[in-house]
């Protein structure tokens, strides 16, 4: 018989992930979220509205898609959490982007109580979550990875074992570090170009024809930066800053000076301070563009 699965956190990314898991796995999927309307919206996909206590008692494998390690720890270890309630529960899979050291400590705590753990954070867009074409980087022993992969394949087109616990988080954090730093460079390029008389839209098309072409340019640059469109309910400035802080922590842990990421983090903080906390993170273009009045842009010193 197929196991019962659980899914906690069906927000912008988790909604599509949970729907694909229910449609493709052939398993009963119980789901919970702080906003249960999000869960009820998945009924057509076969998802059953539930709560943490029921999920912990009935589901063998539970997938988490939560904002940060704070929420992950609370759901796993807090009052009324899964560890307190677990019956059928055998394995928790954290698909959030979480702090590496705390992820490893959480895994040890759960393993000591007989509950397995894997970290499997996701990359790519909300559309990829809806289409089941995410990149999923996994930290787990090979046997656990093999057992989980059929379910992860329901949500991602590229599922990669990166190493033992925490390795999936390392790979995901580095992915986001490179992406957000690249978008910072694109935002600066668009700001300079526009002040120099070349439109952002033309620059986006031109860069796409040359060696600066990239996924970040094709998606974020052309569709958002060039059009000055920074919606909410996407990967926000606040979430991007959280991920960059995780990258800086990793850098500190291995004694590397990550000045580039520190600069991008400061631009994100400026955007948050300017009221753009919930906007799509390329909104840093606004604080870059407004850094100086258009007439005061400096030339090179001689």
Backbone as CSV, one residue per row, in Angstrom:
resi,resn,N_x,N_y,N_z,CA_x,CA_y,CA_z,C_x,C_y,C_z
1,UNK,0.828,-1.197,0.000,0.000,0.000,0.000,0.861,1.245,0.000
2,UNK,0.390,2.276,-0.693,1.140,3.533,-0.726,0.994,4.255,0.610
3,UNK,2.046,4.953,1.051,1.971,5.653,2.331,1.112,6.902,2.238
4,UNK,0.609,7.334,3.377,-0.023,8.652,3.472,1.077,9.691,3.621
5,UNK,0.952,10.796,2.894,1.941,11.865,2.928,1.343,13.103,3.585
6,UNK,2.220,13.927,4.146,1.802,15.204,4.712,2.543,16.343,4.043
7,UNK,1.917,17.515,4.005,2.558,18.708,3.449,2.136,19.901,4.293
8,UNK,3.120,20.598,4.865,2.837,21.747,5.719,3.469,22.993,5.110
9,UNK,2.612,23.971,4.780,3.072,25.217,4.173,2.767,25.254,2.693
10,UNK,1.574,25.747,2.325,1.191,25.777,0.912,0.995,27.227,0.464
11,UNK,2.080,27.978,0.567,2.093,29.361,0.120,2.456,29.463,-1.345
12,UNK,3.202,30.500,-1.701,3.505,30.786,-3.105,4.176,29.615,-3.807
13,UNK,5.135,28.961,-3.151,5.819,27.813,-3.730,5.152,26.497,-3.335
14,UNK,4.802,26.375,-2.075,4.266,25.117,-1.570,2.960,24.711,-2.212
15,UNK,2.169,25.671,-2.655,0.877,25.346,-3.254,1.042,24.459,-4.480
16,UNK,1.890,24.886,-5.411,2.123,24.088,-6.608,2.808,22.771,-6.301
17,UNK,3.748,22.794,-5.363,4.468,21.574,-4.989,3.515,20.525,-4.422
18,UNK,2.647,20.966,-3.515,1.706,20.050,-2.879,0.720,19.488,-3.901
19,UNK,0.250,20.335,-4.803,-0.682,19.878,-5.826,-0.049,18.816,-6.711
20,UNK,1.191,19.032,-7.123,1.877,18.052,-7.958,2.126,16.745,-7.209
21,UNK,2.459,16.849,-5.929,2.676,15.653,-5.122,1.401,14.817,-5.062
22,UNK,0.271,15.476,-4.854,-1.002,14.762,-4.758,-1.405,14.149,-6.094
23,UNK,-1.208,14.902,-7.173,-1.631,14.417,-8.484,-0.779,13.252,-8.990
24,UNK,0.524,13.308,-8.722,1.444,12.374,-9.360,1.860,11.184,-8.499
25,UNK,1.795,11.323,-7.196,2.328,10.266,-6.322,1.393,9.084,-6.174
26,UNK,0.097,9.309,-6.373,-0.877,8.253,-6.116,-1.144,8.039,-4.643
27,UNK,-0.630,8.936,-3.800,-0.788,8.822,-2.349,-1.840,9.807,-1.851
28,UNK,-2.427,9.499,-0.721,-3.261,10.463,-0.020,-2.346,11.519,0.583
29,UNK,-2.663,12.792,0.345,-1.834,13.886,0.853,-2.670,14.755,1.782
30,UNK,-2.247,14.826,3.042,-2.865,15.698,4.040,-2.057,16.988,4.104
31,UNK,-2.722,18.133,4.122,-1.986,19.401,4.103,-2.518,20.372,5.136
32,UNK,-1.621,21.241,5.611,-1.981,22.273,6.585,-1.216,23.547,6.268
33,UNK,-1.811,24.667,6.649,-1.192,25.972,6.457,-1.838,26.932,7.448
34,UNK,-1.142,28.007,7.784,-1.752,29.015,8.650,-3.016,29.590,8.020
35,UNK,-3.014,29.697,6.692,-4.200,30.130,5.959,-4.828,28.897,5.319
36,UNK,-5.830,28.335,5.971,-6.411,27.088,5.485,-7.169,27.275,4.175
37,UNK,-7.461,28.506,3.772,-8.049,28.727,2.453,-7.073,28.269,1.367
38,UNK,-5.767,28.421,1.626,-4.762,27.936,0.673,-4.871,26.429,0.500
39,UNK,-5.132,25.727,1.591,-5.253,24.274,1.533,-6.540,23.876,0.810
40,UNK,-7.626,24.498,1.173,-8.910,24.151,0.552,-8.897,24.390,-0.954
41,UNK,-8.088,25.346,-1.399,-7.981,25.618,-2.830,-7.348,24.459,-3.594
42,UNK,-6.726,23.527,-2.875,-6.054,22.387,-3.503,-6.922,21.144,-3.536
43,UNK,-8.185,21.263,-3.142,-9.067,20.091,-3.088,-9.201,19.434,-4.458
44,UNK,-9.216,20.234,-5.519,-9.357,19.683,-6.864,-8.197,18.763,-7.223
45,UNK,-7.015,19.023,-6.646,-5.850,18.171,-6.895,-5.864,16.914,-6.038
46,UNK,-6.841,16.803,-5.138,-6.943,15.636,-4.278,-6.329,15.826,-2.911
47,UNK,-5.901,17.054,-2.593,-5.290,17.337,-1.298,-6.389,17.415,-0.229
48,UNK,-6.125,16.812,0.930,-7.089,16.781,2.022,-6.675,17.771,3.102
49,UNK,-7.562,18.696,3.452,-7.270,19.676,4.495,-7.103,18.974,5.836
50,UNK,-6.072,19.373,6.593,-5.763,18.678,7.840,-5.131,19.657,8.819
51,UNK,-4.438,19.143,9.824,-3.713,19.957,10.798,-2.462,19.210,11.212
52,UNK,-1.586,19.885,11.942,-0.287,19.290,12.283,-0.448,18.009,13.080
53,UNK,-1.348,17.998,14.048,-1.515,16.813,14.890,-1.948,15.604,14.063
54,UNK,-2.910,15.800,13.180,-3.379,14.681,12.359,-2.305,14.230,11.381
55,UNK,-1.606,15.191,10.795,-0.538,14.843,9.852,0.534,14.012,10.544
56,UNK,0.942,14.435,11.738,1.990,13.709,12.464,1.546,12.307,12.861
57,UNK,0.261,12.145,13.108,-0.224,10.834,13.552,-0.535,9.892,12.394
58,UNK,-0.836,10.435,11.195,-1.278,9.583,10.094,-0.315,9.501,8.913
59,UNK,0.523,10.528,8.735,1.399,10.556,7.558,2.753,9.946,7.887
60,UNK,3.272,9.139,6.982,4.595,8.534,7.176,5.715,9.488,6.786
61,UNK,5.492,10.266,5.733,6.485,11.226,5.259,5.815,12.594,5.206
62,UNK,6.451,13.592,5.799,5.884,14.939,5.832,6.865,15.918,5.200
63,UNK,6.370,16.699,4.257,7.157,17.703,3.552,6.818,19.081,4.106
64,UNK,7.851,19.897,4.329,7.678,21.243,4.862,8.113,22.261,3.821
65,UNK,7.295,23.315,3.627,7.679,24.440,2.775,7.334,25.704,3.546
66,UNK,8.296,26.166,4.354,8.054,27.219,5.337,9.041,28.376,5.143
67,UNK,8.773,29.537,5.731,9.624,30.708,5.472,11.076,30.567,5.921
68,UNK,11.326,29.910,7.057,12.693,29.853,7.565,12.831,28.723,8.578
69,UNK,14.044,28.529,9.067,14.320,27.492,10.056,13.550,27.744,11.357
70,UNK,13.209,28.996,11.650,12.426,29.283,12.862,11.090,28.542,12.822
71,UNK,10.392,28.653,11.699,9.105,27.974,11.564,9.280,26.464,11.478
72,UNK,10.344,26.018,10.818,10.609,24.578,10.711,10.812,23.977,12.097
73,UNK,11.635,24.613,12.911,11.870,24.103,14.268,10.587,24.104,15.086
74,UNK,9.791,25.155,14.941,8.546,25.232,15.715,7.587,24.109,15.319
75,UNK,7.429,23.886,14.019,6.525,22.834,13.553,7.014,21.457,13.984
76,UNK,8.320,21.274,13.996,8.869,19.970,14.362,8.933,19.752,15.872
77,UNK,9.379,20.773,16.609,9.722,20.584,18.019,8.841,21.353,18.999
78,UNK,8.085,22.321,18.514,7.315,23.174,19.407,6.127,22.478,20.039
79,UNK,5.464,23.202,20.928,4.273,22.664,21.582,3.227,22.321,20.528
80,UNK,2.723,21.100,20.591,1.769,20.642,19.594,2.394,20.309,18.263
81,UNK,3.737,20.277,18.209,4.441,20.007,16.963,4.494,18.532,16.621
82,UNK,5.154,18.242,15.531,5.134,16.870,15.014,5.831,15.870,15.921
83,UNK,6.928,16.276,16.546,7.623,15.334,17.409,6.760,14.954,18.607
84,UNK,5.996,15.898,19.081,5.110,15.653,20.213,3.935,14.769,19.833
85,UNK,3.514,14.844,18.574,2.303,14.168,18.131,2.557,12.888,17.339
86,UNK,3.806,12.612,16.969,4.036,11.625,15.913,3.575,10.218,16.285
87,UNK,2.912,9.614,15.268,2.457,8.241,15.385,3.004,7.452,14.218
88,UNK,2.405,7.673,13.032,2.883,6.997,11.827,4.150,7.644,11.270
89,UNK,4.440,8.874,11.702,5.525,9.659,11.114,6.872,8.941,11.166
90,UNK,7.503,8.839,9.986,8.831,8.220,9.891,9.898,9.198,9.408
91,UNK,9.520,10.121,8.518,10.521,11.003,7.911,9.942,12.396,7.686
92,UNK,10.740,13.417,8.022,10.412,14.817,7.720,11.377,15.307,6.654
93,UNK,10.830,15.967,5.638,11.637,16.514,4.544,11.448,18.024,4.530
94,UNK,12.499,18.759,4.854,12.419,20.225,4.876,12.765,20.766,3.500
95,UNK,11.766,21.312,2.804,11.967,21.878,1.477,12.095,23.396,1.524
96,UNK,12.190,23.935,2.731,12.441,25.364,2.937,13.928,25.643,2.720
97,UNK,14.275,26.925,2.670,15.687,27.314,2.678,16.043,27.673,4.107
98,UNK,16.904,26.855,4.720,17.132,26.940,6.164,18.610,27.018,6.509
99,UNK,18.894,27.577,7.673,20.246,27.665,8.217,20.873,26.273,8.304
100,UNK,22.113,26.147,7.839,22.748,24.829,7.724,23.017,24.203,9.091
101,UNK,23.637,24.941,10.006,23.964,24.371,11.318,22.702,23.984,12.083
102,UNK,21.696,24.826,12.038,20.454,24.515,12.751,19.722,23.343,12.096
103,UNK,19.832,23.230,10.799,19.265,22.072,10.101,19.911,20.793,10.595
104,UNK,21.219,20.794,10.726,21.924,19.581,11.173,21.586,19.243,12.624
105,UNK,21.451,20.263,13.459,21.076,20.002,14.853,19.645,19.465,14.946
106,UNK,18.760,20.018,14.136,17.384,19.535,14.119,17.343,18.078,13.681
107,UNK,18.100,17.737,12.662,18.144,16.352,12.188,18.594,15.410,13.301
108,UNK,19.615,15.812,14.053,20.114,14.973,15.152,19.048,14.775,16.216
109,UNK,18.326,15.849,16.538,17.275,15.759,17.550,16.156,14.814,17.102
110,UNK,15.745,14.945,15.856,14.677,14.093,15.344,15.117,12.639,15.245
111,UNK,16.329,12.430,14.759,16.845,11.063,14.634,16.908,10.387,16.002
112,UNK,17.256,11.159,17.035,17.315,10.585,18.382,15.940,10.134,18.866
113,UNK,14.893,10.702,18.296,13.527,10.329,18.665,12.909,9.363,17.665
114,UNK,13.734,8.846,16.751,13.258,7.845,15.802,12.593,8.387,14.555
115,UNK,12.767,9.687,14.285,12.186,10.304,13.091,13.323,10.704,12.154
116,UNK,13.295,10.179,10.920,14.324,10.521,9.944,14.142,11.920,9.398
117,UNK,15.187,12.420,8.748,15.165,13.800,8.262,15.977,13.908,6.984
118,UNK,15.510,14.754,6.079,16.277,15.131,4.892,16.010,16.593,4.602
119,UNK,17.030,17.314,4.138,16.809,18.680,3.662,16.756,18.626,2.134
120,UNK,15.743,19.288,1.575,15.530,19.243,0.128,14.980,20.580,-0.370
121,UNK,15.736,21.667,-0.185,15.253,22.979,-0.618,15.111,23.048,-2.135
122,UNK,14.256,23.974,-2.580,13.934,24.060,-4.002,14.425,25.365,-4.602
123,UNK,14.723,25.318,-5.888,15.128,26.498,-6.643,14.307,26.576,-7.918
124,UNK,14.319,27.733,-8.529,13.554,28.134,-9.701,12.290,28.871,-9.275
125,UNK,11.425,29.138,-10.192,10.342,30.096,-9.996,9.058,29.457,-9.481
126,UNK,8.089,30.332,-9.159,6.765,29.857,-8.774,6.124,29.070,-9.915
127,UNK,6.378,29.495,-11.163,5.855,28.748,-12.309,6.431,27.344,-12.346
128,UNK,7.708,27.207,-11.986,8.326,25.883,-11.942,7.695,25.013,-10.852
129,UNK,7.332,25.647,-9.734,6.632,24.904,-8.677,5.287,24.402,-9.184
130,UNK,4.592,25.229,-9.942,3.292,24.834,-10.489,3.437,23.755,-11.553
131,UNK,4.515,23.825,-12.333,4.706,22.892,-13.436,5.447,21.620,-13.035
132,UNK,5.941,21.564,-11.790,6.699,20.395,-11.347,8.091,20.322,-11.933
133,UNK,8.688,21.486,-12.222,10.009,21.514,-12.857,11.050,22.217,-11.984
134,UNK,10.906,22.088,-10.677,11.862,22.683,-9.747,13.203,21.967,-9.786
135,UNK,14.248,22.669,-9.373,15.516,22.054,-8.990,15.441,21.787,-7.499
136,UNK,15.692,20.541,-7.095,15.647,20.171,-5.678,17.003,19.621,-5.285
137,UNK,17.657,20.291,-4.331,18.981,19.867,-3.864,18.813,19.184,-2.508
138,UNK,19.319,17.974,-2.392,18.981,17.122,-1.256,20.206,16.802,-0.408
139,UNK,20.005,16.886,0.918,21.003,16.428,1.873,20.451,15.225,2.618
140,UNK,21.015,14.053,2.376,20.515,12.818,3.005,21.475,11.686,2.700
141,UNK,21.386,10.620,3.491,22.113,9.398,3.158,21.524,8.807,1.884
142,UNK,22.311,8.032,1.153,21.883,7.531,-0.151,20.609,6.701,-0.064
143,UNK,20.477,5.860,0.959,19.290,5.014,1.077,18.037,5.853,1.300
144,UNK,18.149,6.880,2.124,16.990,7.751,2.364,16.650,8.536,1.105
145,UNK,17.670,9.015,0.416,17.444,9.726,-0.838,16.699,8.839,-1.835
146,UNK,17.130,7.599,-1.957,16.482,6.676,-2.895,15.014,6.464,-2.535
147,UNK,14.716,6.409,-1.244,13.332,6.201,-0.810,12.471,7.430,-1.069
148,UNK,13.062,8.612,-0.971,12.313,9.852,-1.135,12.222,10.331,-2.580
149,UNK,13.134,9.915,-3.419,13.227,10.473,-4.765,11.936,10.320,-5.577
150,UNK,11.211,9.204,-5.515,9.966,9.127,-6.296,8.974,10.243,-5.955
151,UNK,8.957,10.684,-4.709,8.054,11.764,-4.302,8.616,13.118,-4.713
152,UNK,9.922,13.290,-4.566,10.547,14.543,-4.986,10.438,14.721,-6.496
153,UNK,10.489,13.608,-7.247,10.339,13.687,-8.693,8.965,14.210,-9.099
154,UNK,7.987,14.091,-8.233,6.658,14.647,-8.521,6.693,16.167,-8.562
155,UNK,7.658,16.754,-7.867,7.711,18.203,-7.716,8.839,18.849,-8.510
156,UNK,9.857,18.085,-8.851,11.015,18.659,-9.528,11.454,17.843,-10.726
157,UNK,11.981,18.532,-11.727,12.536,17.849,-12.900,14.006,17.525,-12.715
158,UNK,14.655,18.181,-11.771,16.063,17.930,-11.470,16.199,17.766,-9.960
159,UNK,16.432,16.539,-9.522,16.554,16.222,-8.100,17.966,15.699,-7.877
160,UNK,18.762,16.447,-7.101,20.196,16.185,-7.001,20.578,15.870,-5.560
161,UNK,21.215,14.711,-5.336,21.776,14.401,-4.024,23.104,15.134,-3.894
162,UNK,23.197,16.036,-2.917,24.384,16.883,-2.761,25.329,16.387,-1.674
163,UNK,24.877,15.453,-0.844,25.685,14.954,0.263,24.797,14.646,1.448
164,UNK,25.394,14.557,2.616,24.644,14.242,3.820,23.867,15.461,4.331
165,UNK,23.236,15.323,5.468,22.355,16.364,6.004,23.005,17.750,5.953
166,UNK,22.271,18.714,5.439,22.749,20.090,5.331,23.335,20.415,3.976
167,UNK,23.772,19.398,3.227,24.406,19.653,1.933,23.427,20.234,0.925
168,UNK,22.177,19.800,1.009,21.166,20.377,0.129,20.982,21.859,0.390
169,UNK,21.016,22.240,1.663,20.895,23.653,2.019,22.095,24.453,1.514
170,UNK,23.287,23.892,1.626,24.480,24.600,1.143,24.332,24.915,-0.343
171,UNK,23.953,23.891,-1.134,23.824,24.087,-2.579,22.744,25.117,-2.898
172,UNK,21.616,25.054,-2.188,20.531,26.003,-2.451,20.938,27.425,-2.075
173,UNK,21.585,27.588,-0.946,22.005,28.920,-0.510,22.999,29.519,-1.506
174,UNK,23.917,28.696,-2.016,24.860,29.189,-3.020,24.146,29.553,-4.320
175,UNK,23.145,28.770,-4.691,22.349,29.103,-5.878,21.723,30.489,-5.723
176,UNK,21.097,30.727,-4.574,20.429,32.010,-4.371,21.422,33.154,-4.250
177,UNK,22.588,32.882,-3.660,23.613,33.910,-3.563,24.048,34.369,-4.958
178,UNK,24.331,33.418,-5.842,24.752,33.761,-7.200,23.631,34.487,-7.941
179,UNK,22.392,33.987,-7.803,21.260,34.610,-8.491,21.052,36.054,-8.039
180,UNK,20.977,36.277,-6.734,20.663,37.621,-6.245,21.806,38.589,-6.532
181,UNK,23.046,38.126,-6.414,24.172,38.991,-6.786,24.124,39.336,-8.271
182,UNK,23.727,38.373,-9.107,23.618,38.631,-10.549,22.527,39.658,-10.833
183,UNK,21.402,39.527,-10.153,20.315,40.491,-10.345,20.731,41.874,-9.858
184,UNK,21.530,41.941,-8.800,22.071,43.222,-8.344,22.899,43.857,-9.458
185,UNK,23.748,43.066,-10.102,24.562,43.589,-11.205,23.676,44.045,-12.368
186,UNK,22.620,43.287,-12.663,21.705,43.677,-13.730,20.982,44.981,-13.388
187,UNK,20.534,45.105,-12.138,19.855,46.329,-11.720,20.769,47.534,-11.888
188,UNK,22.031,47.376,-11.514,22.985,48.473,-11.684,23.183,48.794,-13.160
189,UNK,23.284,47.758,-13.996,23.470,47.967,-15.436,22.282,48.706,-16.037
190,UNK,21.054,48.331,-15.626,19.873,48.994,-16.162,19.804,50.448,-15.709
191,UNK,20.167,50.705,-14.457,20.147,52.078,-13.951,21.155,52.956,-14.701
192,UNK,22.365,52.425,-14.893,23.398,53.178,-15.621,22.967,53.412,-17.068
193,UNK,22.431,52.359,-17.685,22.033,52.447,-19.086,20.952,53.498,-19.293
194,UNK,19.939,53.484,-18.430,18.833,54.420,-18.583,19.298,55.860,-18.412
195,UNK,20.168,56.099,-17.447,20.689,57.461,-17.255,21.582,57.897,-18.404
196,UNK,22.108,56.902,-19.129,23.008,57.206,-20.245,22.272,57.261,-21.576
197,UNK,20.934,57.157,-21.533,20.148,57.339,-22.744,19.780,56.081,-23.492
198,UNK,20.036,54.906,-22.903,19.666,53.636,-23.537,18.594,52.980,-22.672
199,UNK,17.458,52.650,-23.259,16.334,52.140,-22.484,16.644,50.775,-21.861
200,UNK,15.987,50.498,-20.750,16.169,49.219,-20.074,15.723,48.063,-20.968
201,UNK,14.621,48.267,-21.688,14.113,47.207,-22.549,15.109,46.867,-23.649
202,UNK,15.683,47.888,-24.270,16.676,47.635,-25.317,17.918,46.964,-24.738
203,UNK,18.342,47.416,-23.583,19.517,46.800,-22.968,19.261,45.330,-22.665
204,UNK,18.074,45.009,-22.149,17.758,43.611,-21.840,17.850,42.748,-23.090
205,UNK,17.293,43.235,-24.194,17.347,42.460,-25.440,18.781,42.313,-25.932
206,UNK,19.565,43.372,-25.794,20.937,43.342,-26.289,21.820,42.432,-25.449
207,UNK,21.704,42.539,-24.131,22.490,41.662,-23.270,22.164,40.193,-23.531
208,UNK,20.901,39.925,-23.874,20.494,38.553,-24.155,21.135,37.971,-25.396
209,UNK,21.704,38.824,-26.244,22.373,38.352,-27.461,23.862,38.128,-27.257
210,UNK,24.382,38.548,-26.106,25.825,38.484,-25.890,26.212,37.557,-24.759
211,UNK,27.428,37.716,-24.302,27.968,36.821,-23.275,27.399,37.101,-21.894
212,UNK,26.626,38.171,-21.727,25.973,38.457,-20.446,24.625,37.748,-20.330
213,UNK,24.231,37.002,-21.355,22.963,36.286,-21.315,22.959,35.282,-20.167
214,UNK,21.799,35.151,-19.495,21.688,34.240,-18.362,20.219,34.005,-18.057
215,UNK,19.955,32.996,-17.216,18.604,32.747,-16.720,18.090,33.986,-15.996
216,UNK,18.944,34.605,-15.191,18.533,35.788,-14.432,18.127,36.919,-15.366
217,UNK,18.871,37.106,-16.441,18.525,38.149,-17.414,17.227,37.815,-18.126
218,UNK,17.091,36.590,-18.585,15.925,36.192,-19.364,14.641,36.318,-18.564
219,UNK,14.673,35.883,-17.316,13.460,35.929,-16.498,13.342,37.256,-15.757
220,UNK,14.257,37.475,-14.826,14.128,38.629,-13.939,14.456,39.938,-14.644
221,UNK,15.501,39.940,-15.440,15.903,41.172,-16.104,14.885,41.652,-17.114
222,UNK,14.530,40.800,-18.054,13.656,41.206,-19.151,12.209,41.388,-18.714
223,UNK,11.732,40.536,-17.795,10.317,40.544,-17.450,9.970,41.453,-16.272
224,UNK,10.952,41.797,-15.450,10.651,42.585,-14.255,11.485,43.861,-14.174
225,UNK,12.814,43.741,-14.204,13.655,44.931,-14.116,13.387,45.890,-15.269
226,UNK,13.374,45.370,-16.488,13.214,46.232,-17.657,11.842,46.892,-17.687
227,UNK,10.856,46.256,-17.039,9.486,46.783,-17.071,9.095,47.515,-15.785
228,UNK,10.030,47.612,-14.835,9.741,48.263,-13.543,8.517,47.641,-12.875
229,UNK,8.446,46.321,-12.889,7.339,45.588,-12.288,7.902,44.725,-11.153
230,UNK,7.439,44.994,-9.927,7.972,44.297,-8.757,6.820,43.864,-7.848
231,UNK,6.070,42.832,-8.257,4.857,42.460,-7.519,5.150,41.889,-6.146
232,UNK,4.130,41.861,-5.328,4.196,41.159,-4.052,3.838,39.696,-4.276
233,UNK,3.987,38.888,-3.221,3.702,37.456,-3.268,4.590,36.726,-4.259
234,UNK,5.795,37.251,-4.440,6.853,36.533,-5.152,8.030,36.455,-4.174
235,UNK,9.223,36.141,-4.670,10.396,36.046,-3.809,10.786,37.465,-3.401
236,UNK,10.402,37.848,-2.194,10.460,39.243,-1.770,11.860,39.684,-1.380
237,UNK,12.003,40.999,-1.229,13.269,41.567,-0.758,13.631,41.002,0.615
238,UNK,12.633,40.818,1.473,12.890,40.283,2.812,13.407,38.852,2.736
239,UNK,12.810,38.024,1.895,13.260,36.636,1.752,14.649,36.578,1.119
240,UNK,14.889,37.426,0.117,16.206,37.435,-0.519,17.288,37.828,0.481
241,UNK,16.995,38.816,1.323,17.968,39.228,2.334,18.221,38.101,3.329
242,UNK,17.160,37.394,3.718,17.324,36.260,4.625,18.296,35.236,4.034
243,UNK,18.138,34.935,2.741,19.001,33.943,2.100,20.439,34.439,1.976
244,UNK,20.608,35.722,1.709,21.974,36.252,1.625,22.659,36.227,2.991
245,UNK,21.887,36.459,4.042,22.468,36.364,5.384,22.912,34.933,5.680
246,UNK,22.163,33.944,5.180,22.587,32.547,5.322,23.902,32.309,4.574
247,UNK,24.016,32.916,3.394,25.255,32.776,2.622,26.435,33.428,3.331
248,UNK,26.203,34.587,3.926,27.271,35.278,4.653,27.686,34.466,5.879
249,UNK,26.727,33.857,6.559,27.049,32.994,7.691,27.912,31.819,7.246
250,UNK,27.560,31.194,6.122,28.379,30.095,5.597,29.787,30.590,5.272
251,UNK,29.880,31.770,4.684,31.199,32.339,4.369,32.028,32.518,5.632
252,UNK,31.406,33.052,6.671,32.107,33.245,7.934,32.561,31.911,8.523
253,UNK,31.704,30.892,8.381,32.039,29.580,8.944,33.262,28.954,8.306
254,UNK,33.526,29.304,7.036,34.697,28.744,6.349,35.782,29.800,6.157
255,UNK,35.669,30.903,6.916,36.696,31.956,6.956,36.983,32.571,5.589
256,UNK,35.904,32.884,4.851,36.038,33.589,3.576,35.322,34.931,3.667
257,UNK,35.959,35.963,3.146,35.377,37.295,3.136,34.459,37.412,1.920
258,UNK,33.171,37.530,2.142,32.189,37.566,1.056,31.689,39.000,0.865
259,UNK,32.598,39.876,0.464,32.286,41.304,0.356,31.205,41.566,-0.686
260,UNK,31.227,40.830,-1.790,30.245,41.026,-2.855,28.827,40.809,-2.336
261,UNK,28.623,39.713,-1.614,27.293,39.412,-1.098,26.896,40.400,-0.014
262,UNK,27.860,40.871,0.753,27.572,41.890,1.760,27.041,43.166,1.135
263,UNK,27.590,43.554,-0.011,27.124,44.758,-0.704,25.688,44.571,-1.196
264,UNK,25.397,43.412,-1.766,24.036,43.151,-2.235,23.058,43.142,-1.064
265,UNK,23.485,42.561,0.041,22.625,42.538,1.229,22.301,43.956,1.699
266,UNK,23.264,44.847,1.620,23.009,46.235,2.034,22.014,46.918,1.097
267,UNK,22.085,46.611,-0.193,21.102,47.182,-1.119,19.701,46.654,-0.822
268,UNK,19.596,45.376,-0.503,18.299,44.816,-0.138,17.759,45.464,1.130
269,UNK,18.641,45.721,2.101,18.204,46.375,3.329,17.702,47.782,3.035
270,UNK,18.364,48.486,2.114,17.893,49.821,1.720,16.490,49.737,1.119
271,UNK,16.267,48.725,0.287,14.952,48.558,-0.327,13.889,48.272,0.729
272,UNK,14.231,47.446,1.696,13.297,47.141,2.788,13.006,48.395,3.593
273,UNK,14.040,49.160,3.913,13.866,50.399,4.681,13.026,51.426,3.919
274,UNK,13.057,51.336,2.580,12.288,52.272,1.743,10.835,51.828,1.560
275,UNK,10.460,50.713,2.195,9.077,50.271,2.139,8.789,49.162,1.148
276,UNK,9.851,48.523,0.618,9.661,47.495,-0.403,9.900,46.077,0.127
277,UNK,9.706,45.883,1.404,9.969,44.585,2.036,9.275,43.428,1.332
278,UNK,8.037,43.611,0.921,7.230,42.524,0.367,7.241,42.473,-1.150
279,UNK,7.967,43.381,-1.787,8.032,43.388,-3.248,9.092,42.413,-3.754
280,UNK,8.898,41.949,-4.976,9.869,41.065,-5.633,11.252,41.701,-5.547
281,UNK,12.251,40.922,-5.147,13.536,41.488,-4.729,14.273,42.330,-5.772
282,UNK,14.056,42.167,-7.105,14.726,43.098,-8.032,14.326,44.546,-7.838
283,UNK,13.401,44.806,-6.913,13.011,46.168,-6.562,14.207,46.989,-6.072
284,UNK,15.332,46.334,-5.809,16.547,47.092,-5.471,16.886,48.097,-6.561
285,UNK,16.383,47.880,-7.779,16.592,48.868,-8.847,16.120,50.247,-8.413
286,UNK,15.041,50.310,-7.663,14.494,51.604,-7.253,15.467,52.362,-6.359
287,UNK,16.081,51.676,-5.404,17.005,52.381,-4.508,18.322,52.683,-5.208
288,UNK,18.704,51.847,-6.178,19.907,52.144,-6.956,19.664,53.375,-7.831
289,UNK,18.513,53.403,-8.507,18.205,54.518,-9.418,18.061,55.836,-8.688
290,UNK,17.575,55.768,-7.449,17.317,56.991,-6.689,18.479,57.362,-5.764
291,UNK,19.601,56.663,-5.921,20.730,56.893,-5.027,21.257,58.312,-5.154
292,UNK,21.251,58.824,-6.381,21.630,60.221,-6.615,20.629,60.822,-7.578
293,UNK,20.429,62.121,-7.514,19.594,62.795,-8.504,20.209,62.614,-9.879
294,UNK,19.351,62.533,-10.891,19.829,62.234,-12.237,20.909,63.205,-12.701
295,UNK,20.807,64.441,-12.271,21.792,65.430,-12.727,23.109,65.363,-11.994
296,UNK,23.194,64.550,-10.957,24.387,64.525,-10.138,25.236,63.278,-10.345
297,UNK,24.921,62.484,-11.366,25.681,61.258,-11.581,27.147,61.595,-11.855
298,UNK,28.068,61.017,-11.086,29.467,61.417,-11.194,30.173,60.784,-12.392
299,UNK,31.164,61.442,-12.907,32.037,60.841,-13.888,33.256,60.258,-13.204
300,UNK,34.209,59.797,-13.996,35.441,59.247,-13.427,36.330,60.395,-12.950
301,UNK,36.976,60.157,-11.814,37.934,61.151,-11.320,39.191,61.108,-12.185
302,UNK,39.807,62.255,-12.413,41.028,62.318,-13.228,42.198,62.706,-12.344
